[in-house]
Amino acid sequence: MARFTVHEIHCKSAMNAVRGMPFSWSLNPYRGCRHACVYCYARPTHEYLGLDAKAGFQEIILAKVNAPEVARKELSRKTWRGENVVIGTATDPYQQAESRYRITRGILEAFRDARNPVSITTKSPMVLRDLDLLSDLARHVPVTVHFTVTTMDETLWKEIEPTTSKPRKRLEALTTLREHGIHAGVFLSPVLPGLTDDEEHLEAVIAAAAEAGAEFIFSQPLRLGPGISEYYLPWLERAHPHLAHDYQRLYRYNSPPAHYADRVKERVRTLKAKHGLQDRIPEIKIERASPPLPTQLRLLPL
């Protein structure tokens, strides 16, 4: 893949209001993601900034360098009620740029000092670098890490998530977190029609997650909305052309039809029961915030 660059930006706010999701607060240390997952639902966020949602999404990364300071101020407001915040809803907080910028670590330091609940979504075992902070915080409030694992098939993994860590490495990190008293589970999401929706693929992930000590698994089928389908479908036609017609039939709308989604849901539910995993993510009360606006760009090669 081409080299990527990082633009340093300054955000006006760090925590964002979220509607229509199972959570109400989110925080993203970066925009864009080097992981280059072919199915990434966050690609359209680059278009909001006038950037390319295809190759540009993984080649131009925006780093919110002042996010730790802004988050600390927001957490200290008298109006803040200590709700759970999900870090990494639109970009992986432990993508490659984090090894240099350490923005996620700075944010977690603010959450530790404020003793505020936090959830993290990632595909990277780099989260173990911050085990000290997570362990300290978990002694006082709920801390949960969600590892996205779409497949255990390493050939397919290289196709759909080209610059991520191996699925097995993510589950090894999950085990370590659980050993330190931190809640952790797996997002088996998205389920890709014709690629990962068969029982063999699903059970491989669910069985490995159970063995690693996951507390829960959440899954849902692939959604192909605007900005996502323009990247995913051309990739599918190149990599798996025999599936192209099936996708045209299945995705007349952004989401697959209910009968397909229900079939996948039932298959996953049965496999989770077989391996003793919860059917839902533990709930934490959450609330709202306001969206950040980036300013001041500075280009750095990485």
C-alpha positions as CSV (number, residue, x, y, z in Angstrom):
1,M,0.0,0.0,0.0
2,A,1.1,3.6,-0.5
3,R,2.7,5.5,2.3
4,F,0.3,7.6,4.4
5,T,0.5,11.1,5.9
6,V,-0.8,12.6,9.0
7,H,-2.4,16.0,9.3
8,E,-2.2,17.5,12.8
9,I,-5.5,19.2,13.7
10,H,-6.9,21.0,16.8
11,C,-10.4,20.1,17.8
12,K,-12.8,22.4,19.6
13,S,-14.5,19.5,21.4
14,A,-13.5,15.9,21.9
15,M,-16.7,14.1,22.9
16,N,-19.5,13.7,20.3
17,A,-23.2,13.3,20.5
18,V,-24.4,10.1,19.0
19,R,-28.0,9.2,18.0
20,G,-29.5,6.0,16.8
21,M,-26.8,3.8,18.2
22,P,-26.5,1.6,21.4
23,F,-24.4,4.4,22.9
24,S,-24.8,8.2,23.2
25,W,-21.2,9.5,23.6
26,S,-18.2,8.8,21.4
27,L,-14.7,10.1,21.1
28,N,-12.3,9.6,18.1
29,P,-8.6,10.6,18.5
30,Y,-8.2,10.4,14.7
31,R,-10.1,10.8,11.5
32,G,-9.4,8.2,8.7
33,C,-7.8,4.9,9.5
34,R,-4.7,3.2,8.2
35,H,-6.2,-0.3,8.6
36,A,-7.9,0.1,5.2
37,C,-10.6,-2.4,5.9
38,V,-12.6,-2.9,2.7
39,Y,-16.0,-2.8,4.5
40,C,-15.3,0.2,6.8
41,Y,-18.6,2.1,7.5
42,A,-16.7,5.3,8.6
43,R,-15.3,6.1,5.1
44,P,-18.0,8.8,4.5
45,T,-16.6,10.8,7.4
46,H,-13.7,11.8,5.2
47,E,-16.2,13.3,2.6
48,Y,-17.5,15.7,5.3
49,L,-14.0,17.3,5.2
50,G,-13.8,17.3,1.4
51,L,-11.4,14.4,1.4
52,D,-11.4,11.1,-0.6
53,A,-13.4,8.4,1.1
54,K,-11.6,5.7,-0.9
55,A,-7.8,5.5,-0.9
56,G,-7.7,8.9,0.9
57,F,-9.4,7.4,4.0
58,Q,-6.4,5.2,4.7
59,E,-3.7,7.4,3.3
60,I,-4.6,10.8,4.9
61,I,-5.0,10.5,8.6
62,L,-6.1,13.4,10.8
63,A,-4.6,13.4,14.3
64,K,-6.4,15.5,16.9
65,V,-3.3,16.4,18.8
66,N,-5.1,18.5,21.5
67,A,-7.8,15.9,22.1
68,P,-6.3,14.8,25.5
69,E,-6.4,18.4,26.8
70,V,-9.9,19.1,25.5
71,A,-11.2,15.8,26.9
72,R,-9.8,16.6,30.3
73,K,-11.6,20.0,30.3
74,E,-14.9,18.4,29.2
75,L,-14.7,15.7,31.9
76,S,-14.1,18.3,34.5
77,R,-17.2,20.4,33.7
78,K,-19.8,20.7,36.4
79,T,-22.5,19.7,34.0
80,W,-20.7,16.5,33.1
81,R,-22.5,13.5,34.7
82,G,-19.8,10.8,34.3
83,E,-21.5,8.8,31.6
84,N,-19.7,6.1,29.6
85,V,-17.8,7.3,26.5
86,V,-17.0,5.0,23.6
87,I,-13.5,5.6,22.1
88,G,-13.0,4.5,18.5
89,T,-16.4,4.5,16.8
90,A,-15.2,6.0,13.5
91,T,-11.5,5.2,13.5
92,D,-9.3,2.8,15.4
93,P,-7.7,4.6,18.3
94,Y,-4.8,2.2,18.2
95,Q,-4.0,2.5,14.5
96,Q,-0.4,2.9,13.4
97,A,-0.2,6.7,14.0
98,E,-0.9,6.1,17.7
99,S,2.5,4.6,18.2
100,R,4.0,8.1,17.4
101,Y,1.3,10.5,18.7
102,R,0.0,8.7,21.8
103,I,-3.2,10.7,21.7
104,T,-5.3,7.8,22.9
105,R,-3.0,7.3,25.9
106,G,-3.3,11.0,26.7
107,I,-7.1,10.7,26.5
108,L,-7.1,7.7,28.8
109,E,-5.0,9.5,31.3
110,A,-7.7,12.1,31.5
111,F,-10.4,9.4,32.0
112,R,-8.3,7.8,34.7
113,D,-7.9,11.0,36.6
114,A,-11.6,11.8,36.2
115,R,-12.6,8.2,37.1
116,N,-14.9,8.2,34.2
117,P,-16.3,4.9,32.5
118,V,-14.9,4.2,29.1
119,S,-15.3,1.7,26.3
120,I,-12.7,1.1,23.5
121,T,-13.2,-0.5,20.1
122,T,-10.0,-1.6,18.3
123,K,-8.4,-4.2,16.1
124,S,-5.0,-3.7,17.7
125,P,-3.1,-5.4,20.5
126,M,-1.4,-2.0,21.0
127,V,-4.1,-1.5,23.6
128,L,-1.9,-3.5,26.0
129,R,0.5,-0.6,26.0
130,D,-2.0,1.2,28.1
131,L,-2.8,-1.7,30.4
132,D,-1.5,0.3,33.4
133,L,-4.1,3.1,32.8
134,L,-6.9,0.7,32.0
135,S,-6.2,-1.4,35.1
136,D,-6.1,1.7,37.3
137,L,-9.4,3.0,35.9
138,A,-11.1,-0.4,36.1
139,R,-10.6,-0.4,39.9
140,H,-13.1,2.5,40.1
141,V,-15.4,2.4,37.2
142,P,-16.4,0.0,34.3
143,V,-13.8,-0.3,31.5
144,T,-14.6,-2.4,28.4
145,V,-12.6,-3.2,25.3
146,H,-14.3,-4.5,22.2
147,F,-12.0,-6.3,19.7
148,T,-13.3,-6.5,16.1
149,V,-12.7,-9.9,14.7
150,T,-14.4,-10.7,11.4
151,T,-12.7,-13.9,10.5
152,M,-10.0,-16.3,11.7
153,D,-9.1,-17.3,8.2
154,E,-5.7,-15.5,7.7
155,T,-6.0,-15.6,3.9
156,L,-9.3,-13.8,4.0
157,W,-8.1,-11.5,6.8
158,K,-5.3,-10.2,4.6
159,E,-7.8,-9.4,1.9
160,I,-10.3,-7.5,3.9
161,E,-8.2,-5.9,6.7
162,P,-4.8,-5.5,4.9
163,T,-2.8,-3.6,7.6
164,T,-4.3,-4.9,10.8
165,S,-2.8,-7.3,13.4
166,K,-3.7,-10.9,13.1
167,P,-7.0,-12.0,14.6
168,R,-5.2,-14.4,16.9
169,K,-3.1,-11.5,18.3
170,R,-6.2,-9.5,19.1
171,L,-7.7,-12.4,21.0
172,E,-4.4,-12.9,22.9
173,A,-4.6,-9.3,24.0
174,L,-8.2,-9.9,25.0
175,T,-7.1,-12.7,27.3
176,T,-4.5,-10.4,28.9
177,L,-7.1,-7.7,29.6
178,R,-9.5,-10.2,31.1
179,E,-6.7,-11.5,33.4
180,H,-6.3,-7.9,34.7
181,G,-10.0,-7.6,35.5
182,I,-11.0,-5.5,32.4
183,H,-14.2,-6.3,30.6
184,A,-13.6,-7.5,27.0
185,G,-15.5,-9.1,24.2
186,V,-15.7,-9.4,20.4
187,F,-17.4,-7.5,17.6
188,L,-18.0,-10.2,15.0
189,S,-19.0,-7.4,12.7
190,P,-19.7,-6.9,9.9
191,V,-20.7,-10.4,8.7
192,L,-19.9,-10.4,5.0
193,P,-22.4,-12.3,2.8
194,G,-20.8,-15.1,0.9
195,L,-17.5,-14.6,2.7
196,T,-17.9,-15.0,6.5
197,D,-21.6,-15.8,7.0
198,D,-21.4,-19.6,6.8
199,E,-21.4,-21.6,10.0
200,E,-17.8,-22.6,9.7
201,H,-16.5,-19.1,9.6
202,L,-18.8,-17.9,12.3
203,E,-18.0,-20.7,14.6
204,A,-14.3,-20.3,14.2
205,V,-14.5,-16.8,15.5
206,I,-17.0,-17.6,18.3
207,A,-15.1,-20.6,19.5
208,A,-11.8,-18.7,19.5
209,A,-13.4,-15.8,21.3
210,A,-14.8,-18.1,24.0
211,E,-11.4,-19.8,24.4
212,A,-9.8,-16.4,24.8
213,G,-12.2,-15.5,27.6
214,A,-14.5,-13.1,25.8
215,E,-17.5,-12.0,27.9
216,F,-19.7,-11.4,24.9
217,I,-20.0,-11.3,21.1
218,F,-22.0,-8.8,19.1
219,S,-22.6,-9.3,15.4
220,Q,-24.5,-7.7,12.5
221,P,-24.5,-8.1,8.7
222,L,-22.6,-5.8,6.4
223,R,-24.3,-2.5,5.6
224,L,-23.6,-0.8,2.3
225,G,-24.6,2.8,2.5
226,P,-23.3,5.7,0.4
227,G,-19.6,6.1,0.5
228,I,-19.1,2.5,1.5
229,S,-20.5,0.6,-1.4
230,E,-18.4,2.7,-3.8
231,Y,-15.3,1.1,-2.3
232,Y,-16.5,-2.3,-1.2
233,L,-18.3,-3.4,-4.4
234,P,-15.5,-2.6,-6.8
235,W,-13.2,-4.5,-4.5
236,L,-15.6,-7.5,-4.4
237,E,-15.8,-7.5,-8.2
238,R,-12.0,-7.8,-8.4
239,A,-11.4,-10.2,-5.5
240,H,-14.6,-12.3,-5.6
241,P,-16.4,-11.7,-8.9
242,H,-18.6,-14.8,-8.5
243,L,-20.4,-12.9,-5.6
244,A,-21.1,-9.7,-7.5
245,H,-24.5,-10.8,-8.8
246,D,-25.6,-12.1,-5.3
247,Y,-24.7,-8.7,-3.8
248,Q,-26.8,-6.9,-6.4
249,R,-29.7,-9.0,-5.5
250,L,-29.1,-8.8,-1.7
251,Y,-28.3,-5.1,-1.5
252,R,-31.2,-3.3,-3.2
253,Y,-31.1,-1.1,-0.2
254,N,-28.3,-0.1,2.3
255,S,-29.0,-3.2,4.4
256,P,-29.7,-6.8,3.4
257,P,-33.3,-8.0,3.7
258,A,-34.7,-9.0,7.1
259,H,-34.9,-12.7,6.2
260,Y,-31.1,-12.7,5.6
261,A,-30.3,-10.7,8.7
262,D,-32.6,-12.9,10.8
263,R,-30.9,-16.1,9.5
264,V,-27.4,-14.8,10.4
265,K,-28.6,-13.6,13.8
266,E,-30.1,-17.0,14.6
267,R,-27.0,-18.8,13.4
268,V,-24.8,-16.6,15.6
269,R,-27.2,-16.9,18.6
270,T,-27.1,-20.7,18.4
271,L,-23.3,-20.8,18.2
272,K,-22.9,-18.4,21.1
273,A,-25.2,-20.6,23.2
274,K,-23.1,-23.6,22.2
275,H,-19.9,-21.9,23.4
276,G,-21.4,-20.3,26.5
277,L,-21.2,-16.6,25.4
278,Q,-23.6,-13.9,26.2
279,D,-26.2,-12.8,23.7
280,R,-25.7,-9.1,24.3
281,I,-23.1,-6.5,25.4
282,P,-23.3,-5.5,29.1
283,E,-25.1,-2.2,29.3
284,I,-23.6,1.0,30.8
285,K,-25.7,4.2,31.1
286,I,-24.6,6.9,28.7
287,E,-25.6,10.4,27.4
288,R,-24.8,13.1,24.9
289,A,-22.2,15.7,23.9
290,S,-21.3,17.9,20.9
291,P,-19.4,17.3,17.6
292,P,-15.8,18.4,17.1
293,L,-14.7,20.8,14.3
294,P,-11.1,20.4,13.0
295,T,-8.8,23.3,12.3
296,Q,-5.2,24.0,11.5
297,L,-3.7,21.4,9.2
298,R,0.0,20.5,9.2
299,L,1.3,17.7,7.0
300,L,3.6,15.0,8.4
301,P,4.9,12.0,6.5
302,L,4.7,8.7,8.3
